[in-house]
Amino acid sequence: MTPLVNKLVTRKQCNDAGGGFVAGFFFGADIDPFYASDSRFNHAEVFYSFVADPDSVLSCPHSVSEVKHVVPVTFIHEFQHMISYNQHVLLKGTDPEVLWLNEGFSHYAEELGGRSYLPTDSVTFTRFVIGDLYNAYQYLDSTGNHFLLPTAGIGSLAERGAAWLFVRYLVDQQRADTSFAAGAAVTRPMEFTTSTGADNVAATTGVPFEQTVTNWAIANYVSDLPGFTAPSQLKYTSWSFRTAYASLHTQYPSDFIKQFPLTPGVSAGSATNVTGTLRAGSGVFRLVVQLASGPGFTLRFGTSSGGPLSATPVPRLSVIKIK
């Protein structure tokens, strides 16, 4: 536990809109034999944590109780990163797991830590999962503004929310039952492999990544949509997110403004006109209302100038009938 972690962000960054702080980290070089003679590293399995600073001497103010609540969640998050680096880099001799999937696993690990307290201690469970639910809310509230597959930086909170949702969906789809062992049977082989990112997911599911990510995107809206029975491949089995977010909205309306964050724009079929940027792994939702006896219409999927989209990024238009 070191004040150097606190100092990774400034007071100004803490107070800026959308600002935050670093609770802790793991550094791969600490356990990598390649750096054995480098005195800059600790050559041990080390997790670095922030310290209590209620008077904001170092950076953001942090009470002792906050540190006690946050450190266990951060530790389990970073422990996954340590395991992943050891497996991919040191044992398999390949590249580290890519950012988005690595973060997805770590946020999923947070959830597993929380679930270990159920069914008797829902308060501690909530401490472990509230961050993931908050991040996922930020993503679902504006999916078109965020990547699932970022290629730069450490990933925004919304992008981490997307990664957690994706891993959660992947485990729900692939596990044989709801037990911890069944979930581990999905995730552990994904750690003990030379594959990374989309290739790792494809090897696990046996289907092309683009199909899995498409099903995941649709599941985010229809999994527990009232009045609609989603097919099994479009469902989460571990969460009823509409129920969860409705409860959070009641308890914390300033943080969870909507009862459910994913609220597509609505238009008649012939009046549908959506423009914007498609971000890797993510997408934009639109609810098209069409009377059963209404005239047909044509959807054109192309550039803002009316031309065809490039096939290189593999853009997709997915349509599902919900009524």
N, C-alpha and C positions, 0 to 999 in steps of 0.2 A: 504494500500500500504506500503510495508515494505522491507527494504534491506535484510532481512533474506531470502526472496525468491531468490534474486539474488545470495546469498551465497550458495544456494543448489548445485551449480556447481562451479568448480574452473576455473581460467583463462586457465589452461592447458586443461581442458575438453572442454572449448569453442573452443580452437584452434586445438584440435585433429581432424583428419579426421573423418567425420561423427558425430562430436560433436554437441552439441546444448545447450539449456538453458531451464530453467523452467520459464514459464510466470506467472503461478499462480496455485492455487489448492483450493479444498474444503476438509475439514477434518470431517468425519462423527461424531466423538466423540463430536464435538462442539454442535451438536443438539440432542445428544442421552441422554435421562434422566438417563441412567445407570451410566453416569459419572457426574451427577449433583453436587456431593460433591467433585469432583476432581479439584483442583485449577489450574491444568495444562491446562485446556481447557477453552474456552471463553463462552460457554453456550449461543450461539446465532447463527443466520444464517450469517456466515462470509465467504467471499471469499477473499483469500489472493493473492495479486498481486505484481509483481516486480516493481521497481522504475527506473526512468531514471538515467543512470550512463554513460554519454558520455565519461568520461576520464578513464573508466575501473578501478575505485578504488575498487569496490566490487568484480567484476568478469568479465563477458562479457561486452563490451561496448554497451550501449543502449541509443539512442538519445530520446529526448522528443517526437519527431514526431513518432518514432517507438512505444513507449509506447502507444501513443494515438491511433495508428492503431491496435496494438495487443490486448490491454486490452478488448475492446468490444467483440472480437471474443473469447478470453479466458473466459470471464465472462459467455457468453451464454453456452459455453462448460461445465464449472463447475456448472452452475445453473442446467443443466440436471442431473449431478451427485447428487446434493443436493436433487432434486425432487425424483430421483430413490431411494436414501438411505431412505428418509422419507417414501416413499410408501412401499418398500419391507421390511425394517427392523422395522420402528417405527409403521406403521399402520397395516401391514400384519403380523408382527412378524416372518418373515422368513429370510433367508440369503440374503445378497445383490445380485444384479444382477452380473453375472459372468463378468470378466474383458473384454473379447473381445466384448460382446454384449453391455455392458455398455459404452465402448469407441465408439462403432459404433453409438449408440444413440447420444452421445455427439458431435461427428463429424457431424452427420446428423443435429443436432441442429444448428451447425455453418452455415451449408448450408441454413437452414430455415431463420436464421438471415439475411443472405445475400440476399435471395430472397425477403425479405420484402422491399428492396430498389428498386426492379424492378417494372416497366420497365424504370424508369426515370434516375436512378443513377447506371450505370454499373460499375463505378469505385469502389464504396463502396461494391457492390456485389462481385467484384473480390477479395477485401481484405478479405472477409469472407470465400471464397471458395478456394483461391489459395493454402492454406496449405493442404486441403483435396485432391486437384488435384495433388499436388506434392507428397504427401504420397502414393496416389493410383498409381502414375507413378512408384514409387520405387517398389511397389508390383508387378505390371503388367510386369515390366521389367525383373523380375526374380522370378516368382511365386513359382518355385520349392525350393527356398531358404527360404521361409517365411511361417509361420503358419497363418491360419485364427483363429485357436483355440489355442492360446498359453496357457501354464499351469504355467508359471513362469515369474516373473518380471512384468513390467508395459506395455509391448508391444513396439516393435520397431516402427519407423515411417511407415515402410512398412506394418507391421501388423495392424496398425491403419488405413492405407489406405485400406487394405483388409476389415476391419470391416465396414468402411464407405461405401464402394462399396456394401457390402452385405446388409446392412440396406437400402441403397438407392434402390437396386434391389427389396428387400422384399416389400418396400412401393409401388414401381411402379407396382409390380405384384398384390398386394392386394387391392389397393385403387379403388374406384368406378369411380373417374374422377381425373382431374389434380388440383383440388382446394386444398387449405390449409386444409379445413375441412375434405376432403376425406382422406388426408394423416394422419391427427390427429386421425381419426377413426381407423387407423391401429396401430399407435404407442402408443396412450394413454392406451388402454387396456393392452398393453405389459408392461406398467409401473405399472398399478394398478392390480397386480397379485402376486400370490405366486410362480408362475413358473419362472424359470431362464434358460438362455442359450438355448441349443437345444430344451429342453422341451417347453420353451416359444415360440420359432419359430414354432414348430410342432402344438402347440395349436392354434396359429394364422392362420396357413395355412391349417390345417386339413390334411396334408400329412406328411410322415416321413421326418425328418430333412435331412437324407442323400440324399433324392430325391431333396429337395430344394437346398442343397448346390451343388449338381451335376449340376443342371440346371443353377445355378448362375455362376459356373465356366465356363460352355460352353458359356453362354451369354457374358462373358467378352471378348470373341473373336468374336462371330458371330452376336452380337446384331445389329451392323451397318456395317457388312462386305460388301464391294462393290461387286455387282453381285450375292448376296445371300439374299434371303428373309427369315429371321429367323422367326420361329413360335413364337406366342405370349409369350409362357412361357420361351423363351430364349432371351428376349429383355428388355432393359431399355427404359422407355418411357419419362424420364426427361432429359436425356443427350444423345447427339451423341458424344461419347468420341473420335472417330477418328477425327471429325471436331474440337473438343475442343483442343486436343493435337497437331494437326497440326498447329493451331493458336498459341499455346504456344511455339511450336518449332520455329516458325518464330520470335516470340517476344523475347524469352529467350533461345536461342539455347544451351547455356552452362548448363542450368538446365534441359531442356527437349531435350535431344540429338536426340531422334528419333521422327519421325512424329507420330508414335503410338508405345507405349512401348512393347506391347505383340507381339513378333515376334517369332513364333515357328521355331525350326529347321526343315529342309525339307529333305526328303529322299524318295527313291522308296520303295514300300511296302516290297519287299524281302530284302532290305538293311536296314530296320529299326532296330536300336539297341540302346536303351536308358537305361542308368543306373543311379542310384541316390537314394536319400532318399525321401520317401513320408511323408510330414508333415501334421499334422492334419488339415483337412478342406481345404487344398490347393492341388495343383497338378502340373504336368508337361505337357506341350503341345507339340504336334508333328504333323506336316503337312505331310501326306503320299500321294505321287503322284502315281496314278495307272492308266494306260491307260485302256480305256473301253475294249479293246480286249486283254489286258495283262493276263498272267497266274495268277492263284490264289496264295495266300500265307497265312501262318498261323502266327498269333501273339501269343506269349507265355508270360504270365504275371506271373512272379515268382521271386524268390530270385536270388541273384547274382551267387549262386552255381547251379542254375537250378531247385531247389525244389519249391514246392508250397508255396505261401504266407500264413501266419497265418490268420485265419478268425477273430481273436480277434479284430484287428483294423478296420475291415470292409473295406478293400481296394477295389477300384473300377476302372474299365477300361471302359471309355465311348467313343463311336465312333459316329461321325456325318458326313454325306456325304454333302459336300458343293458345289459340281459340278456334 
